[in-house]
């Protein structure tokens, strides 16, 4: 039954004549499975762009590929964490998809995502302030779940205000003065 459904989905994609591009998982920590479908045989290019639209990697460049669905494992080596746009360009069409690279073993869906010796960010949930159990100068990035940096704070204080941020889930990254990632934590900002 599963194969039948996949075949129907694959046939529908080819019938519609559109290229497809998906990631699993997304967001990802070090690697993600990229699956792409192309409606007809032809040249295929797959490029990676940063959030500013600057080309950062070429995964395929004018490769001759038969119509079909393909999958491969992509490892984000040498890229800083952040949001990336992947462009699948074929002879007939193009398709762009967005992926969020968390970097360094960071994962969504759990509250504390680094080892037990890393600084704690609390309270969680919070409405007005966050306390960060890390002594010294630090850079704090607050990122929404779409990968957009909402707020960047440079401080030596252990408490920061987030009262100006909308209610929702955020990723809080804390960096040392040497710009090394100290901890990452998912935080819920309540009203």
N, C-alpha and C positions, 0 to 999 in steps of 0.2 A: 504494500500500500504506500509506504514511504517513497519508494522509487517512482511509483506512478504519479504521486503528487509533485515530486521534484521534476519529473519529465514534463508534466503539464505546465509547471511554472517556467521551466526552461523554454518550452515551446511558446509560451505566452510572451516571454522576453524577446525571443527571436522574431515572433510575429509582429510585435510592436516596433521592431527595428531600432531599438535604443540600446546603447551600451549601458552596462550596469557595473557598479563598483561598491563593494561592501567590506567591512572590517569586523573581525571577531577575535578578541573582544575590542570594544571601543567605549571608553578610554582603555589604553593599554600601558603596561609598565616597561617591558623591554621588547616584546615582539607581539605581533598580531597576524592573523591569517587574512590575507587579502584575496578576495574572490572577485573575479571580473568576468563579465559575459560580453561577447561581441556578436552582432547580428549577421555579419558576413565576413568572409575571408578578406584580409587586407593587412595593411601596415598598422601597427599598434605602438603607441608611445605611452609611457606612464611616468609622470613627473611629480616631484614633491616640492611644494612651495610653503614658505613660512606664512604667518598670519598677515605680513605686509606684502605678500605677493612676490617675494623674492625667491627665485629658483634655488633650491638647496640640494636636490639629488635627482638623478635620472635613473629610473629602475628599468626602463625599456626605451629604446630609441629606434623607431621605424622597423620593428621586428615584424616579419611576415608571419601572421597567425591565422589558422583556420577558424571559421565560425565555431563558437562553442563557449563553454564555461570553464574557467581555469582558476586554480588556487595555488598560492605559494605563501611561505612564511616570510614576513618582513621584520627585520630587527633594526631598531633605530639606534645605530651606533654613531656616536659623535654628535648627535643632535641635542640641543638643550630641550628641556621639557617645555611643552606648550602645545598650541593648536596648529595643525598642518592641513593644507589643502592638497589633495591628490587629484591630478588631472589625467584622465584616461582619454587619449585622443586616437581615433581610428581614421581609416580612409573616408568613412561616411559620416561620422558623428563624433561628439565629445561629451564627456560626463565628468563632473567634478563632485568629489565627496570630501567630507571633513573628518579628521581623526584627531584625538587628543592624546598626546604622549605624556604620561605622568612621570616617567623616568625613575630610575633607581629603586625599584621594588615598591613603588607606591601603588596602592589600589583603592578604588572607591568601594563603598558598601560596608566599611568597617570604620570605627572611630579613630583608633590610633594605628598608624600605618608604618611606623619605623620601629626599631627595637626598644626594649624596656628602659634603656639608659638615656633615650632621647628626651628632650624637654616636653613637658605636658602643657597642653593648651586647654584652659578651662575658664569659666564653666561652659558646659556644652549640654543643652542649648543655652544661649545667652541672648539678651536683648540690647544691652548697651556697651558692655566692655568685655574684653578678653584679657586674661592673664596668661603670660608665657613664662614658664619656669626655666629661663635661660638668662644668665648674668652676662652682661657685656653688650656692646653695640650690635645691632641686628637689623636686617632688612626683612620686612614682612610683606608678602604678597597675598592678597585675598582675591581668589579667582572663582568666577561662577562656573556652573557645570557645563557651560558651552565653551569654556576655555578662555573667556575674556577676563583680563585683569581688571578688577573693580577698584582696587585701592592698593597703593604701595606706601609703606611707612618705613622710615629710617629712624631708629630710636635706640636709646640705651635703657629706656623705661621697661618695666615688666608688665605694664597694663596699657592697653590701647583702647580707644573708643571706636566702636563700630555702629553707633546710633544712627549714622547717616546712610547706612546700607539697608536696602530693602529686605524684607523677610524672605528667607529661603535657605537652601543648602549651599555651602561654599567650601572650597579647598583653601586652607591656610598653609602657606609655605613659609618657614622661618630659615633665613640664611645667616651665616656668621659674617663678621666684618670682612673676611677673605672671600665672601660670596660662595661659600660651600653650604649645600643644603643640610640643615640640622634636623629638621623634622617636617612632616606633612601630616595634616589632620583634617578630616572632614568635620565641619562645624555647621550647626543649624542656628541661624539668626532668627529669633522669635520677635514678635511685636513688642 
